[in-house]
């Protein structure tokens, strides 16, 4: 139960973090900001991550993602991957990465499984081995143990613990993993965007060694990559039959900042670029969107605005609404209710999207 620190309102099924209700975040942001920034600062401290984006005079600027950290010799980037030294800039997230990987049998529990080649056979025979689900084949799930957001609801927050141990992997290690039953590779996390130079090296080696067979390249991302990298991601997915899955976490800029520690200005611009190119390959869909339905914050109003934004570019872009499971700083919340999911589904359809799905239904109550 949340008792808002500003207005005193009581919200059932909503936990104590970030401590301010959505109405106050939207309408009293200057008062709410200090409270939510304090929550983010404390959530990062235990993982040795900087409380603020480094902006050191005369430091090295990282241009991989839209955060554009500028790091002096003793600084660590917002994502925790790179330090300000010349050696770290040339090596970390480039020639080595904080990453783990595992094989996941197809069809798998993926944001895109209801429309992708591996889950449905869409694009067969050019992009899929079977005209239906690719039973007997595998997805190589590549989990990057770093992120350039700080989501208080992070469903995979344990990567922050793994990152503290510094288990770096070489390009050659990851590039060698796909075998004859691997039909797709999905880069996710955390998020791939802080370590995209490494991911690109891996992809190029994987594809060069497997030119005569299907190997789809997919990305599940928060949309924070810089445009040159985003263009590469789109092109390689389009060529191989993969997709880019972008998690649009909120519409309102202040709600996004409260939940994720960063605004969504660049994310929406990046998604607009991707959506404008979605029709370059219709089957399987090239661009897919998703939103986690966080109780008390990501409601039908948020979903309607996100869906209307997507529909302006292409109403056929698939959109997954993901049920929330209590995690990380929001572990005292209730899961998404069936009522909230239903209202958000109707809002997305009303906004003009034709392909909307409620995923993770088993989590609803």
N, C-alpha and C positions, 0 to 999 in steps of 0.2 A: 504494500500500500504506500503510495506516494502522498506526502503532505508537502505541497509546493512551498519552497522557502520564501517565495515572493508574495504570492496571493493567498496562501493558506488553503487552497483547494485540496480536496481529498480525492484520489483516483484509485479505484479498486483494480486489482490484477496488474498494477504497475509498481515496479520496485523503487528503491530509494535513489538510484543513480539515473540521470545526472542531477537530480534534486530540484529541478525546475520543470513545471508543466509546459506542454507545447504552446499553450496560449501565451504564456509569459515569454517564452523564447521568441515567438513571432512578434509580440507587441511591446515587450519591455526588454529588448535585447541588451541595451547598454547596462541595465541592472543585472541581467542574467549572465552576461558574458564572464565576469570575474568568477562566478560560482562554477560554471562548467569548465572554464580553463583550469581551475584548481583541480578538478576531478581528473582531467586529462594529464596534468602535470604529475600527479601522484601515480596514475596508472602507468606512466612511462618510467618513472624513477626506479622502480624495482627491476627493470630490465636494462638499466644503464643506457637508456635512450634520452637524447636531449629534450628538454622541456619546450624549446622553441627552435624554429628553423635557424641554422647558423647563417649569419650575414657578416662575415669578417672582412674588414677593409683589406684589400690586397690579397685576399685568399683565392683559392681555386674554385671556379664555378662548375658545378655538375650540371650537365645539360641533358641528362638521360630522361628525367621526368619533369613535369611542369613545376615542381617545387623550387627548382633552381637554387639549391643550397650553395652558399659561398663559404668555403671552409679554410681556416687557417691551419697551420701545421698540427696544432693540438686539438682540432675540432673533429667531431664525428657527425656525419650527415644525419638528417632527420630519420631516414630509414634504417640507419645503423650499419649499412654495408661499407661505405667508404669513409676513410679519414682524409685529412687535408694534405697528406704527403703525396709527392709525385709517384712514389712506388704504389701506394694504395689506389690512386686514380687509374693507373695503367693495368693493375692486376685484379682488384676486387670487384666482383660483378662483371668482369670482362674475361679474364683467362681462368678464373675460378669463381665458384659461387657457393653461397649458403643454400643448399638444396638437398632434397631427398626424392626418391622415386620408387614406385611400385607398380605392378601389373594388376589391372582391374578387369575382370571378365566382362565382355559385352553381351547384351546391353547393360549399361551401368547407370547408376543414379547420378545423372549429369543434368545440368540446367538445360541442355539441348537435346536430351535423349529422345524426346517426343517428336523431334523434327529432323535430327541429324542422320547422316548416312549409317553410322554404327548402330543406332537404335531402331531405324525404320527401313534401311536400304535405299533411302532417297539418293538419287544420283547414280543408281546402278545402271550400267556396269562401269561407268567411267570412274566413279568415286567410291563405290562400295563393292565388296566381294559377294554379297548376297542381295537378292531383291527384297528381303525383309531383314529383321534383326540379325546381326552378325554373330550368331551363337558359335562359340568355339574360337573366336578371335578375342584380342585383348587391346585395351587402351593402356598406354604407358602414361601414368599420372605423374607429372613432374611438379613437385611442391617446392616453391621458393620460400625460404624461411626469412622473409623480410617484407616490409610493407611501407608505403608512403602515406597511408592514412593511419588513424588511431581510433578505430571503431570501438566504442565501449561495449558493443554487443558481439564482438568478433566471435564467430563460430569455430574458428581454428586458432585461437589465441595461443595455444601451446607451442606454436612455432617460435614464439619469443623466447621460450625456455631453451629450445633447441639451438637457437641462434647464439645464446650466451656461451655455448660449448664450442662454437666456432668450427663446426664440421664442414670444412671447405671441400668441394668436389671439382675435379678437373673437367675440361670440355670433353676430353677423350673418354673419360669414364661414362658420362651420360650418353654421348653419341653412339657408344658401342652397345647399348642396352636393347634396342628393338630387335626382335627376331622374326621368323617367318610368319608367326601368328599375331604379330602386332600390326593393327590396321590404322591406329590413330595415336597421336601424342597430344596430351593436353597440358599446357603450362598454366599453373594456377598458384594459389598460396593462401596466406600472405598475398603477395602479388608479384607477377613477373616483371612489372615495369622498372623497379629499381635495378634489376640485373639483366636488362635486355641485351646488352652487348654480348654477354655470355650465352644467352638463349639463342641469339642469331648465329653465333659460331656453331653451337650444337645443331641447330636446324640445318645449316648448310652442309655440315658433315653427314648428318643422317640422310638427307636427300641425295647427296652425291653418291653415297654407297648403296642406294636402293632405287635407282632410276627406273627400273623395269617393273616396279610393283606399287600398289596403292599404299601410301602412308600419309594420312591426313594430319595437318598441323592445326591445332585449335588453341585458343587463348581464352582464359577466364580472368577478367581484369576489372579493376575499378576505373579504368579510362584515364589514368594519370600520365601515360607515356607522352613524351614530346612528339610532335607531328612527324618528323622524319622516321622515328621508330614505329609510330602508328601506321604509317604508309607501308612499311615493310611487313608488319604483322598482317595487314589486310591483303597484300599481294600474295604472300605465301599461303595464306588460308584459301584465298580464291583459287589459286593454282592447284592446290592439293585436295580440295574438297572439304577442307576444315571450316571453322567458323570463329568469329570473335564474339564472345559473350561478355557483355558489359553490365556490371551491377550498378544500377542507378539507385543509390541508397536513399535519397530524398529529393524533393523538388525545391522546397523553401531553403534558401541559402543559409538562414540562421539555424534551422533544424539540422541541416547537414553539418554545420560547424559544431553544434552542440553534441551530436552523436559521433561524428567522425574526426573532430579536431581540425578540420580543413574545410574551406568552402568548396562549392561545386562548380564555380565559374568555368574553369578549364575543362572539367569533366563534361559538362553540357556542350561546350564548343567542340570537343573531340568527338563526342557521340554524334553531333550534327554532321560532322565530316563523314563518319562511318555510315550513318544512315543515308546520306546523300548518294552513297555508292552501293547501297544494299542490292539494288536491282541489277547489278553487273553479273550476278549469278543467283538465280532464283531457287534452284534445287541442287543440293540441299541449301537451306538458307545461309547466307553469308554473315549476316549480322543478327544477333539475338540480344534481347534485353531482359533483365530480371530486377526484382525489388524484394527485399526482405521486409515482411510486414511486422514491424516492431510495435507491440502494443503501446497505445498512448501517444505515439509520435508519428508513425507512418500509417496514416489512416486513408480513408476513401478520397479525401480532398487531395492529399499528396499524390496518390496513385492516379487520380483523374488528370492532374496537371502533368505528370510524367507521361502518361499515355497519350494525352493530346499533343504533347511535344513530339513524341515518336511518330504519331499518325500524320503529322504535317509533312513528314518526309516520305513515309511509306506505311500505309495501314496494314500491310501484310507482314511487317516485321514481327516475329514471334516474341511474346512477352510472358515470362514466367513470374508468378507471384509466389514467393517462398515463405512457408510457415516458419516462424521464429521459434528457436529453442533457447531457453535461458542459458547464457554463457558469460564468461569473463566478468566485467564490472556490472552486468545486468543479469546476474545469475539468480536474483530474487524475484524476477518477473514471472508472470504466467506465460505459457506459450500463446501463440496466436489463436484466437477463438474462431470457431466456424462462422460466427456472425461477421466478424471483422473481415475474414477471407472472402465471404460472399459479397459483402458491400464493396470491397476493393475490386473484385472480379467484375461486378456490374458497372462500377465506375470506369474501369479500363475499357469495357465494351462501349459504354456510352460516349467515351472520348473518341471513339472511332477505330480502335484496333480490332482486327478480325480474328487474330490467332492469340488467344489468351488462355493461360492454364494456371490452375492452382497446384503447386507442387508440394511434396512433403506432407500430404494430407494426414498421414498417421500422427503428426505432431499436433493437429488441431484438437481443441477441446470444446 
